[in-house]
């Protein structure tokens, strides 16, 4: 029976690339689901990201996908296996911290729970970040030392 590690890597890479492309779309001015992805306070977004910020997040997500793909051994990059393993653990840590949140507006432990974003965060964004973290951790653990 195949290990979950075999499925975790591809799923994490597909999700990260998809999220990266969504941020590129937003960077170019797309507005699909725009309001439900911004944390709110009193029905107003806490911030409105610039195009550059959207592209920056897209680049970070693409880099995370690259790290996971390389740590899983699907692509070759000019860095050591040990570095890739720790980078994959880093991806897991970043997404675990995002899932936990900052205790006010984002994450499982947020206090502000009444907004459209808060509901989406509780049911989709934070659980997805937790699953990405778990998948990245599985890839890191299985990666060559």
ABEGO torsion letter per residue (X at the ends): XBBAAAAAAAAAAAAAAAAAAAAAAAAAGBABGAAAABBBBGGBBABBBBAAAAAAAAAAAAAAAAAAAAAAGABBBBBBAAAAAAAAAAAAAAAAAAAAEAGAABEAABABAABAAAAAAAAAAAAAAAAAAAAAAAAAAABBX
